[in-house]
C-alpha cells in the first residue's frame, strides 16, 4: 500500500494501465510485451496482489486499457 492508502490488484486493469502510463510516459506500446507489463506492475509501490495470480488475459486487459488511453479520439 502506498502513502495515499490506495492498493492495486490484478482485476483493476484500468487503474493499473493508468499507473503504468504515468510511470512509463515515453514507452512505445507497439514494443511492449506482456512480460514487460508483468514486470512493471509487480514493482509498483501500490501493487498489493499476488504476482502468481497473473495470466495472459489479465495482462492483455491492462495492455488494452493502456492502449485505449493513448490513442487519440476523433471528434
LUMBA-830567 format. One record per residue: x, y, z of N, C-alpha, C in turn; residue in one letter. Coordinates in nm, 4 decimals, decimal comma. Layout:
<pts>
+----------+----------+----------+----------+----------+----------+----------+----------+----------+------+
|     n.px |     n.py |     n.pz |    ca.px |    ca.py |    ca.pz |     c.px |     c.py |     c.pz | type |
+----------+----------+----------+----------+----------+----------+----------+----------+----------+------+
|        X |        Y |        Z |        X |        Y |        Z |        X |        Y |        Z |    A |
...
+----------+----------+----------+----------+----------+----------+----------+----------+----------+------+
</pts>
This chain:
<pts>
+----------+----------+----------+----------+----------+----------+----------+----------+----------+------+
|     n.px |     n.py |     n.pz |    ca.px |    ca.py |    ca.pz |     c.px |     c.py |     c.pz | type |
+----------+----------+----------+----------+----------+----------+----------+----------+----------+------+
|   0,0843 |  -0,1177 |   0,0000 |   0,0000 |   0,0000 |   0,0000 |   0,0890 |   0,1243 |   0,0000 |    X |
|   0,0462 |   0,2260 |  -0,0709 |   0,1261 |   0,3479 |  -0,0783 |   0,0823 |   0,4482 |   0,0283 |    X |
|   0,1429 |   0,5644 |   0,0290 |   0,1129 |   0,6654 |   0,1293 |  -0,0314 |   0,7127 |   0,1238 |    X |
|  -0,0911 |   0,7127 |   0,0061 |  -0,2298 |   0,7572 |  -0,0076 |  -0,3278 |   0,6496 |   0,0371 |    X |
|  -0,2781 |   0,5299 |   0,0671 |  -0,3653 |   0,4228 |   0,1118 |  -0,4328 |   0,3476 |   0,0002 |    X |
|  -0,3911 |   0,3708 |  -0,1219 |  -0,4522 |   0,3033 |  -0,2360 |  -0,3725 |   0,1788 |  -0,2718 |    X |
|  -0,4423 |   0,0704 |  -0,2938 |  -0,3780 |  -0,0532 |  -0,3368 |  -0,4343 |  -0,0943 |  -0,4717 |    X |
|  -0,3491 |  -0,1538 |  -0,5534 |  -0,3901 |  -0,2001 |  -0,6854 |  -0,3814 |  -0,3520 |  -0,6914 |    X |
|  -0,4800 |  -0,4105 |  -0,7581 |  -0,4884 |  -0,5550 |  -0,7732 |  -0,5050 |  -0,5880 |  -0,9209 |    X |
|  -0,4795 |  -0,7138 |  -0,9561 |  -0,4847 |  -0,7554 |  -1,0961 |  -0,6172 |  -0,7212 |  -1,1635 |    X |
|  -0,7277 |  -0,7277 |  -1,0910 |  -0,8569 |  -0,7040 |  -1,1550 |  -0,8857 |  -0,5565 |  -1,1813 |    X |
|  -0,7957 |  -0,4687 |  -1,1417 |  -0,8105 |  -0,3251 |  -1,1665 |  -0,7287 |  -0,2853 |  -1,2893 |    X |
|  -0,7609 |  -0,3449 |  -1,4028 |  -0,6779 |  -0,3255 |  -1,5220 |  -0,6694 |  -0,1793 |  -1,5644 |    X |
|  -0,7794 |  -0,1061 |  -1,5563 |  -0,7761 |   0,0344 |  -1,5976 |  -0,6849 |   0,1150 |  -1,5055 |    X |
|  -0,6986 |   0,0960 |  -1,3758 |  -0,6154 |   0,1684 |  -1,2803 |  -0,4682 |   0,1308 |  -1,2978 |    X |
|  -0,4410 |   0,0042 |  -1,3206 |  -0,3026 |  -0,0379 |  -1,3445 |  -0,2491 |   0,0232 |  -1,4730 |    X |
|  -0,3315 |   0,0251 |  -1,5763 |  -0,2894 |   0,0851 |  -1,7031 |  -0,2569 |   0,2327 |  -1,6857 |    X |
|  -0,3406 |   0,3048 |  -1,6128 |  -0,3151 |   0,4469 |  -1,5908 |  -0,1867 |   0,4683 |  -1,5100 |    X |
|  -0,1635 |   0,3826 |  -1,4123 |  -0,0424 |   0,3941 |  -1,3304 |   0,0822 |   0,3655 |  -1,4130 |    X |
|   0,0737 |   0,2646 |  -1,5015 |   0,1869 |   0,2347 |  -1,5886 |   0,2087 |   0,3466 |  -1,6897 |    X |
|   0,1012 |   0,4039 |  -1,7374 |   0,1115 |   0,5162 |  -1,8308 |   0,1857 |   0,6319 |  -1,7639 |    X |
|   0,1580 |   0,6550 |  -1,6376 |   0,2269 |   0,7604 |  -1,5625 |   0,3732 |   0,7235 |  -1,5382 |    X |
|   0,3977 |   0,5969 |  -1,5052 |   0,5335 |   0,5524 |  -1,4729 |   0,6235 |   0,5418 |  -1,5955 |    X |
|   0,5634 |   0,5173 |  -1,7113 |   0,6400 |   0,4984 |  -1,8352 |   0,5799 |   0,5841 |  -1,9471 |    X |
|   0,5895 |   0,7160 |  -1,9354 |   0,5206 |   0,8039 |  -2,0298 |   0,5749 |   0,8006 |  -2,1721 |    X |
|   0,6987 |   0,7634 |  -2,1897 |   0,7593 |   0,7691 |  -2,3225 |   0,7688 |   0,6335 |  -2,3913 |    X |
|   0,7071 |   0,5324 |  -2,3330 |   0,7175 |   0,3991 |  -2,3898 |   0,6331 |   0,3893 |  -2,5173 |    X |
|   0,6832 |   0,3144 |  -2,6131 |   0,6082 |   0,2866 |  -2,7353 |   0,5353 |   0,1541 |  -2,7159 |    X |
|   0,4043 |   0,1598 |  -2,7059 |   0,3265 |   0,0396 |  -2,6760 |   0,3432 |  -0,0704 |  -2,7799 |    X |
|   0,3785 |  -0,0336 |  -2,9012 |   0,3989 |  -0,1338 |  -3,0049 |   0,5135 |  -0,2289 |  -2,9694 |    X |
|   0,6031 |  -0,1831 |  -2,8836 |   0,7195 |  -0,2633 |  -2,8456 |   0,7078 |  -0,3265 |  -2,7068 |    X |
|   0,5950 |  -0,3068 |  -2,6408 |   0,5772 |  -0,3581 |  -2,5052 |   0,5225 |  -0,5006 |  -2,5102 |    X |
|   0,5824 |  -0,5877 |  -2,4309 |   0,5363 |  -0,7262 |  -2,4220 |   0,4544 |  -0,7460 |  -2,2947 |    X |
|   0,3799 |  -0,8543 |  -2,2910 |   0,3041 |  -0,8857 |  -2,1702 |   0,3980 |  -0,9097 |  -2,0521 |    X |
|   0,5136 |  -0,9659 |  -2,0787 |   0,6106 |  -0,9885 |  -1,9711 |   0,6608 |  -0,8565 |  -1,9139 |    X |
|   0,6796 |  -0,7568 |  -1,9998 |   0,7200 |  -0,6250 |  -1,9503 |   0,6109 |  -0,5656 |  -1,8624 |    X |
|   0,4866 |  -0,5790 |  -1,9059 |   0,3759 |  -0,5284 |  -1,8255 |   0,3766 |  -0,5961 |  -1,6888 |    X |
|   0,3934 |  -0,7272 |  -1,6881 |   0,4007 |  -0,8010 |  -1,5612 |   0,5130 |  -0,7452 |  -1,4739 |    X |
|   0,6321 |  -0,7337 |  -1,5312 |   0,7477 |  -0,6849 |  -1,4549 |   0,7232 |  -0,5454 |  -1,3990 |    X |
|   0,6613 |  -0,4592 |  -1,4772 |   0,6357 |  -0,3223 |  -1,4326 |   0,5282 |  -0,3170 |  -1,3252 |    X |
|   0,4254 |  -0,3998 |  -1,3379 |   0,3163 |  -0,3988 |  -1,2400 |   0,3648 |  -0,4462 |  -1,1038 |    X |
|   0,4354 |  -0,5572 |  -1,0998 |   0,4701 |  -0,6154 |  -0,9696 |   0,5666 |  -0,5293 |  -0,8887 |    X |
|   0,6326 |  -0,4331 |  -0,9518 |   0,7212 |  -0,3439 |  -0,8763 |   0,6556 |  -0,2105 |  -0,8385 |    X |
|   0,5317 |  -0,1899 |  -0,8820 |   0,4616 |  -0,0677 |  -0,8425 |   0,4419 |  -0,0663 |  -0,6919 |    X |
|   0,4677 |   0,0466 |  -0,6308 |   0,4506 |   0,0606 |  -0,4863 |   0,3075 |   0,0278 |  -0,4432 |    X |
|   0,2107 |   0,0631 |  -0,5275 |   0,0700 |   0,0449 |  -0,4944 |   0,0204 |  -0,0979 |  -0,5166 |    X |
|   0,0995 |  -0,1790 |  -0,5847 |   0,0541 |  -0,3137 |  -0,6182 |   0,0552 |  -0,4011 |  -0,4935 |    X |
|  -0,0598 |  -0,4609 |  -0,4632 |  -0,0743 |  -0,5376 |  -0,3390 |  -0,1244 |  -0,6794 |  -0,3625 |    X |
|  -0,1312 |  -0,7228 |  -0,4864 |  -0,1849 |  -0,8549 |  -0,5174 |  -0,0734 |  -0,9589 |  -0,5231 |    X |
|  -0,1117 |  -1,0819 |  -0,5406 |  -0,0172 |  -1,1926 |  -0,5514 |   0,0337 |  -1,1994 |  -0,6956 |    X |
|   0,1625 |  -1,1799 |  -0,7188 |   0,2146 |  -1,1862 |  -0,8553 |   0,1853 |  -1,3191 |  -0,9252 |    X |
|   0,1723 |  -1,4250 |  -0,8498 |   0,1465 |  -1,5570 |  -0,9083 |   0,0074 |  -1,5673 |  -0,9711 |    X |
|  -0,0813 |  -1,4742 |  -0,9420 |  -0,2166 |  -1,4778 |  -0,9985 |  -0,2234 |  -1,4212 |  -1,1401 |    X |
|  -0,1151 |  -1,3635 |  -1,1874 |  -0,1142 |  -1,3038 |  -1,3217 |  -0,1335 |  -1,4106 |  -1,4273 |    X |
|  -0,2020 |  -1,3716 |  -1,5338 |  -0,2154 |  -1,4586 |  -1,6504 |  -0,2242 |  -1,3698 |  -1,7739 |    X |
|  -0,2173 |  -1,4318 |  -1,8903 |  -0,2162 |  -1,3543 |  -2,0151 |  -0,3415 |  -1,2700 |  -2,0322 |    X |
|  -0,4578 |  -1,3194 |  -1,9883 |  -0,5809 |  -1,2419 |  -2,0023 |  -0,5762 |  -1,1134 |  -1,9202 |    X |
|  -0,5283 |  -1,1222 |  -1,7972 |  -0,5173 |  -1,0027 |  -1,7129 |  -0,4169 |  -0,9037 |  -1,7704 |    X |
|  -0,3034 |  -0,9545 |  -1,8141 |  -0,2004 |  -0,8669 |  -1,8703 |  -0,2463 |  -0,8031 |  -2,0008 |    X |
|  -0,3185 |  -0,8795 |  -2,0823 |  -0,3709 |  -0,8245 |  -2,2080 |  -0,4762 |  -0,7175 |  -2,1805 |    X |
|  -0,5559 |  -0,7343 |  -2,0758 |  -0,6553 |  -0,6330 |  -2,0399 |  -0,5874 |  -0,5028 |  -1,9982 |    X |
|  -0,4784 |  -0,5135 |  -1,9237 |  -0,4021 |  -0,3941 |  -1,8849 |  -0,3462 |  -0,3260 |  -2,0097 |    X |
|  -0,2882 |  -0,4065 |  -2,0981 |  -0,2337 |  -0,3524 |  -2,2231 |  -0,3432 |  -0,2813 |  -2,3029 |    X |
|  -0,4580 |  -0,3451 |  -2,3175 |  -0,5673 |  -0,2868 |  -2,3959 |  -0,6145 |  -0,1554 |  -2,3347 |    X |
|  -0,6318 |  -0,1521 |  -2,2032 |  -0,6736 |  -0,0275 |  -2,1380 |  -0,5696 |   0,0824 |  -2,1574 |    X |
|  -0,4433 |   0,0472 |  -2,1457 |  -0,3358 |   0,1437 |  -2,1661 |  -0,3386 |   0,1949 |  -2,3100 |    X |
|  -0,3510 |   0,1041 |  -2,4044 |  -0,3555 |   0,1412 |  -2,5457 |  -0,4732 |   0,2348 |  -2,5736 |    X |
|  -0,5896 |   0,1992 |  -2,5220 |  -0,7092 |   0,2805 |  -2,5465 |  -0,6978 |   0,4201 |  -2,4867 |    X |
|  -0,6217 |   0,4330 |  -2,3803 |  -0,5993 |   0,5644 |  -2,3200 |  -0,4997 |   0,6492 |  -2,3971 |    X |
|  -0,4197 |   0,5871 |  -2,4816 |  -0,3168 |   0,6628 |  -2,5535 |  -0,3552 |   0,6989 |  -2,6963 |    X |
|  -0,4557 |   0,6320 |  -2,7530 |  -0,4922 |   0,6635 |  -2,8902 |  -0,5766 |   0,7897 |  -2,8933 |    X |
|  -0,5573 |   0,8747 |  -2,9907 |  -0,6375 |   0,9970 |  -2,9997 |  -0,7793 |   0,9653 |  -3,0465 |    X |
|  -0,8729 |   1,0376 |  -2,9909 |  -1,0126 |   1,0220 |  -3,0320 |  -1,0446 |   1,1207 |  -3,1421 |    X |
|  -1,1140 |   1,0743 |  -3,2439 |  -1,1609 |   1,1641 |  -3,3497 |  -1,2877 |   1,2315 |  -3,3019 |    X |
|  -1,2942 |   1,3600 |  -3,3190 |  -1,4130 |   1,4337 |  -3,2734 |  -1,4993 |   1,4707 |  -3,3891 |    X |
+----------+----------+----------+----------+----------+----------+----------+----------+----------+------+
</pts>
